Amino acid sequence: MAVTAKMVKELREMTGAGMMDCKKALVETDGNIEAAVDLLKEKGLAKAAKKAGRVAAMGLVRTAIAADGKSAAIVEVNSETDFVAKNDEFVTFVETLAQMALENDAKDMDEFMALPYGDEGSVQDVLTNKIATIGENMTIRRFEKVSGEAVVSYIHGGRIGALIAGSVEADDDVKAALTNVAMQVAAMNPQYIAKEDISAEELAKTKEITIDSALNDPASLPKPILNSLFAKAVEGNVFSAEDAAAYEEQKNNKYLFNFLSEAAKKSLAELALADKAAIVENKIFNGLVEGRISKQLKEITLLEQPYVKAEDGKQTVKAYLASVNKDLKLTKMVRFEVGEGMEK
């Protein structure tokens, strides 16, 4: 059967495949439209398999919120290039997936990929076909669903999305406050809502890292400990002649470390690490460590962060929420950023 332009156009509208691919499929199937569709699907699977190994670290984050404002979903879908991420077909696909995540109770990615996508097959089938027709590897990386008395979302530039759930009914003030907090989550990337959410193991790990970091930076150590390290370095002939002379000449200079070589600084750090057990028992050192940990926790816990819109620049997120509604608590926080943690 002769393949006409009308047949090619019809097949393209049905499958989204390229003109030449449609023409070749019709030629191979002797003009049989249904057989050509099946052939394009088979070829699409093969093309998708070839593209599966290619890095897809661009893409979009989208959210969907239920009409009653008590549940929402967020999804991240990746592509190889930003160009595809801005394609209308891709955008619509990601928005549809966010709505599906909201409306279904898939427990993991396997269940989500098996969900029916209209009459086009499963989510996995549709993804495979889009990889074949668009010509780039794409992955549905993750999704999450959140519920609460009040849930809001915020999207920044299509690449960062946040969901926040609150503990009280959403009047206008509560909704505005939660939206402001969602914007802060997107911008400041806190890891936890409150200090209480951090496990004992994580706190212990943070303390250990902070201690080692301090010991590896002798210039930041309390003066009594530093003086003890210098005494050991001099008495043990650890310093070179030049560094020993520089120390004797500049030891009362607050810029002493500017006169020491990198080798001398490294030697002091090694002495500090070797004396770690004793230094950790020092109350002054412990105060330094606890101060640094407290500062770190304020940076990574949402409620302890300064509220970015605070007029005085000091009001915390916790204080801001209490000023809106004393009963308003945050029950859930989710933040997705396109490509975060992926090797690009």
C-alpha positions as CSV (number, residue, x, y, z in Angstrom):
1,M,0.0,0.0,0.0
2,A,1.3,3.5,-0.9
3,V,2.1,5.6,2.2
4,T,0.5,9.0,2.0
5,A,1.3,12.3,3.8
6,K,-2.2,12.1,5.4
7,M,-1.3,8.7,6.9
8,V,2.0,10.0,8.2
9,K,0.3,12.9,9.8
10,E,-2.3,10.7,11.4
11,L,0.3,8.4,12.9
12,R,2.3,11.3,14.2
13,E,-0.7,12.8,15.9
14,M,-1.4,9.4,17.5
15,T,2.1,8.7,18.7
16,G,4.0,11.9,18.9
17,A,6.9,10.3,17.0
18,G,8.9,12.1,14.3
19,M,7.8,12.4,10.7
20,M,10.5,10.2,9.3
21,D,10.0,7.6,12.0
22,C,6.3,7.5,11.2
23,K,6.9,7.2,7.5
24,K,9.4,4.3,8.0
25,A,7.0,2.5,10.3
26,L,4.2,2.8,7.8
27,V,6.4,1.5,5.0
28,E,7.6,-1.4,7.1
29,T,4.0,-2.3,8.0
30,D,2.6,-1.8,4.5
31,G,0.4,1.1,5.6
32,N,-1.2,-0.6,8.6
33,I,-1.7,2.2,11.1
34,E,-2.3,-0.1,14.1
35,A,0.8,-2.2,13.3
36,A,2.8,1.0,12.8
37,V,1.8,2.2,16.3
38,D,3.0,-1.1,17.8
39,L,6.2,-0.9,15.8
40,L,6.9,2.6,17.0
41,K,6.3,1.5,20.6
42,E,8.8,-1.4,20.2
43,K,11.4,0.9,18.7
44,G,10.6,3.4,21.5
45,L,11.4,0.8,24.1
46,A,14.8,0.1,22.4
47,K,15.6,3.8,22.1
48,A,14.6,4.4,25.7
49,A,16.9,1.5,26.8
50,K,19.8,3.1,25.0
51,K,19.2,6.5,26.6
52,A,18.8,5.1,30.1
53,G,22.5,5.3,31.0
54,R,22.7,9.0,30.2
55,V,22.7,11.5,33.0
56,A,19.4,13.4,33.5
57,A,20.0,16.0,36.2
58,M,17.9,18.9,34.8
59,G,14.2,18.9,35.0
60,L,11.2,20.3,37.0
61,V,9.6,20.1,40.4
62,R,5.8,20.5,40.5
63,T,3.2,20.4,43.3
64,A,-0.5,19.7,43.5
65,I,-2.8,20.7,46.3
66,A,-6.2,19.2,47.2
67,A,-9.3,21.5,47.0
68,D,-9.8,21.4,50.7
69,G,-6.1,22.5,51.3
70,K,-5.5,19.5,53.6
71,S,-3.2,17.5,51.4
72,A,-0.6,18.1,48.7
73,A,1.9,16.2,46.6
74,I,5.3,17.1,45.1
75,V,7.2,15.4,42.3
76,E,10.6,15.7,40.6
77,V,11.1,14.6,37.0
78,N,14.5,14.9,35.4
79,S,15.7,15.5,31.9
80,E,19.1,15.8,30.3
81,T,18.8,19.4,29.3
82,D,17.0,22.6,30.5
83,F,15.6,23.0,27.0
84,V,13.5,19.9,27.4
85,A,12.5,20.9,30.9
86,K,10.9,24.0,29.4
87,N,9.0,22.1,26.7
88,D,5.2,22.4,27.1
89,E,4.8,18.7,26.7
90,F,7.3,18.0,29.5
91,V,5.7,20.6,31.8
92,T,2.2,19.2,31.3
93,F,3.6,15.7,32.0
94,V,5.1,16.7,35.3
95,E,2.0,18.6,36.4
96,T,-0.1,15.5,35.6
97,L,2.2,13.3,37.6
98,A,2.0,15.7,40.6
99,Q,-1.8,15.5,40.4
100,M,-1.7,11.7,40.2
101,A,0.6,11.6,43.2
102,L,-2.0,13.6,45.1
103,E,-5.0,11.6,44.0
104,N,-3.4,8.1,44.6
105,D,-1.9,6.3,47.5
106,A,1.2,4.8,45.9
107,K,3.6,3.9,48.7
108,D,6.8,3.8,46.6
109,M,8.1,4.5,43.2
110,D,7.3,1.0,41.9
111,E,3.6,1.4,42.7
112,F,3.6,4.9,41.3
113,M,5.2,3.8,38.0
114,A,2.5,1.1,37.7
115,L,-0.4,3.6,38.0
116,P,-2.6,3.9,34.9
117,Y,-2.0,7.1,33.0
118,G,-5.4,7.6,31.3
119,D,-5.8,5.3,28.3
120,E,-2.1,5.5,27.4
121,G,-0.9,2.6,29.7
122,S,1.0,2.9,32.9
123,V,3.1,5.8,34.0
124,Q,6.2,3.8,33.0
125,D,4.7,3.2,29.5
126,V,4.1,6.9,29.0
127,L,7.6,7.8,30.3
128,T,9.2,5.3,27.9
129,N,7.2,6.7,25.0
130,K,8.2,10.3,25.8
131,I,11.9,9.3,26.1
132,A,11.6,7.9,22.6
133,T,9.7,10.8,21.0
134,I,11.5,13.7,22.8
135,G,14.9,12.1,22.3
136,E,16.4,12.5,25.8
137,N,16.7,10.3,28.9
138,M,14.1,11.2,31.5
139,T,13.5,9.9,35.0
140,I,10.7,10.3,37.5
141,R,13.0,10.6,40.5
142,R,10.8,11.0,43.5
143,F,7.4,12.0,44.9
144,E,6.0,12.7,48.3
145,K,2.5,13.3,49.7
146,V,1.8,15.5,52.7
147,S,-1.4,15.9,54.8
148,G,-2.4,18.2,57.6
149,E,-4.9,20.6,58.9
150,A,-3.4,23.2,56.5
151,V,-1.0,22.5,53.6
152,V,0.6,25.0,51.3
153,S,3.2,24.8,48.5
154,Y,5.8,27.1,47.0
155,I,7.7,26.7,43.7
156,H,10.8,28.7,42.9
157,G,11.7,28.9,39.3
158,G,10.4,25.3,38.6
159,R,13.6,23.9,40.1
160,I,12.9,24.1,43.9
161,G,9.6,23.1,45.5
162,A,8.5,23.0,49.1
163,L,5.5,21.7,51.0
164,I,4.6,22.8,54.5
165,A,1.8,21.3,56.7
166,G,0.4,23.1,59.8
167,S,-1.5,22.0,62.8
168,V,-4.5,24.5,62.6
169,E,-7.3,25.2,60.2
170,A,-6.1,27.5,57.4
171,D,-7.6,31.0,57.7
172,D,-6.1,33.7,55.5
173,D,-3.4,34.6,58.1
174,V,-2.4,31.0,58.7
175,K,-2.2,30.3,55.0
176,A,-0.1,33.4,54.4
177,A,2.2,32.5,57.3
178,L,2.7,28.9,56.0
179,T,3.4,30.2,52.5
180,N,6.0,32.6,53.9
181,V,7.6,29.7,55.7
182,A,7.5,27.5,52.6
183,M,9.4,30.3,50.7
184,Q,12.0,30.3,53.5
185,V,12.4,26.5,53.2
186,A,13.0,26.9,49.5
187,A,15.5,29.6,50.0
188,M,17.4,28.5,53.1
189,N,17.2,24.7,52.8
190,P,16.8,23.7,56.5
191,Q,17.3,20.0,57.1
192,Y,14.9,19.7,60.1
193,I,11.9,21.5,61.5
194,A,13.1,21.5,65.1
195,K,16.1,20.4,67.1
196,E,14.0,17.6,68.5
197,D,13.9,16.0,65.1
198,I,17.6,15.4,65.0
199,S,18.6,12.0,66.2
200,A,21.1,11.3,69.0
201,E,23.4,9.6,66.4
202,E,23.3,12.7,64.1
203,L,24.0,15.0,67.1
204,A,26.9,12.8,68.1
205,K,28.3,12.8,64.6
206,T,28.0,16.6,64.4
207,K,29.8,17.0,67.7
208,E,32.6,14.7,66.6
209,I,33.0,16.6,63.3
210,T,33.0,19.9,65.1
211,I,35.7,18.8,67.5
212,D,38.0,17.5,64.8
213,S,37.4,20.6,62.8
214,A,38.5,22.8,65.7
215,L,41.6,20.7,66.4
216,N,42.6,20.9,62.7
217,D,42.4,24.7,63.0
218,P,44.8,25.6,65.8
219,A,44.4,29.3,65.4
220,S,40.8,29.0,66.5
221,L,41.6,27.2,69.7
222,P,41.4,28.8,73.2
223,K,44.6,30.6,74.1
224,P,45.6,28.3,77.0
225,I,45.3,25.2,74.8
226,L,47.2,26.9,72.0
227,N,50.0,28.0,74.3
228,S,50.3,24.4,75.4
229,L,50.6,23.2,71.8
230,F,53.3,25.8,71.1
231,A,55.3,24.7,74.1
232,K,55.2,21.1,73.0
233,A,56.2,22.1,69.4
234,V,59.1,24.1,70.6
235,E,60.3,21.7,73.3
236,G,60.0,18.8,70.9
237,N,61.8,20.6,68.1
238,V,58.8,20.1,65.9
239,F,59.2,23.5,64.2
240,S,61.8,24.3,61.6
241,A,64.5,26.8,62.7
242,E,62.6,29.5,60.7
243,D,59.3,28.8,62.3
244,A,60.8,28.5,65.8
245,A,62.4,31.9,65.3
246,A,59.2,33.4,63.9
247,Y,57.3,32.1,66.9
248,E,59.8,33.6,69.4
249,E,59.7,36.9,67.7
250,Q,55.9,37.1,67.1
251,K,54.4,35.0,69.9
252,N,52.7,38.1,71.4
253,N,51.4,39.2,68.1
254,K,47.7,38.5,67.5
255,Y,48.6,37.9,63.8
256,L,51.2,35.3,64.8
257,F,49.8,32.6,62.4
258,N,50.6,34.9,59.4
259,F,54.3,34.5,60.2
260,L,54.2,30.6,60.4
261,S,54.6,28.2,57.5
262,E,51.9,25.8,56.5
263,A,54.1,23.0,57.8
264,A,54.1,24.6,61.2
265,K,50.3,25.0,61.2
266,K,50.0,21.4,60.2
267,S,52.3,20.3,63.0
268,L,50.2,22.1,65.6
269,A,47.1,20.5,64.3
270,E,48.7,17.1,64.5
271,L,49.8,17.8,68.1
272,A,46.2,18.9,68.9
273,L,44.7,15.7,67.4
274,A,47.2,13.6,69.3
275,D,46.1,15.2,72.5
276,K,42.4,15.1,71.6
277,A,41.3,13.1,74.7
278,A,42.8,15.7,77.1
279,I,41.6,18.7,75.1
280,V,38.0,17.4,75.0
281,E,38.0,17.4,78.8
282,N,38.9,21.1,78.8
283,K,35.8,23.2,79.8
284,I,36.9,26.2,77.7
285,F,37.2,23.9,74.6
286,N,33.9,22.3,75.3
287,G,32.3,25.8,75.5
288,L,33.8,26.6,72.1
289,V,32.5,23.3,70.6
290,E,29.0,23.7,72.1
291,G,28.8,27.3,70.7
292,R,29.7,26.1,67.2
293,I,27.2,23.3,67.4
294,S,24.5,25.7,68.5
295,K,25.2,27.9,65.5
296,Q,25.1,25.0,63.1
297,L,21.8,23.8,64.5
298,K,20.3,27.2,64.1
299,E,21.3,27.1,60.4
300,I,19.8,23.6,59.7
301,T,16.6,23.7,61.9
302,L,13.8,25.8,60.4
303,L,12.2,27.0,63.6
304,E,15.6,28.3,64.9
305,Q,16.4,30.2,61.7
306,P,15.9,34.0,61.6
307,Y,12.7,34.6,59.7
308,V,13.8,36.1,56.4
309,K,11.1,38.8,56.4
310,A,11.6,39.8,60.1
311,E,11.8,43.6,60.4
312,D,14.5,43.4,63.1
313,G,16.4,40.6,61.4
314,K,16.4,38.6,64.6
315,Q,12.9,37.1,65.0
316,T,13.0,33.4,64.5
317,V,10.6,31.4,62.4
318,K,9.3,29.9,65.7
319,A,8.5,33.3,67.1
320,Y,7.0,34.5,63.8
321,L,4.5,31.5,63.7
322,A,3.6,32.1,67.3
323,S,2.9,35.8,66.5
324,V,0.4,34.7,63.8
325,N,-1.4,32.0,65.9
326,K,-0.1,30.6,69.2
327,D,-1.4,27.2,68.4
328,L,0.2,27.0,64.9
329,K,2.8,24.2,64.8
330,L,4.6,22.8,61.7
331,T,3.9,19.1,61.3
332,K,5.7,18.3,58.0
333,M,8.3,19.9,55.7
334,V,9.3,18.7,52.3
335,R,11.8,20.3,50.0
336,F,12.8,19.1,46.5
337,E,15.5,20.7,44.4
338,V,16.1,19.5,40.9
339,G,19.3,17.4,40.6
340,E,20.3,17.8,44.3
341,G,22.7,15.0,45.3
342,M,23.1,13.8,41.7
343,E,26.5,13.5,39.9
344,K,26.3,15.8,37.0
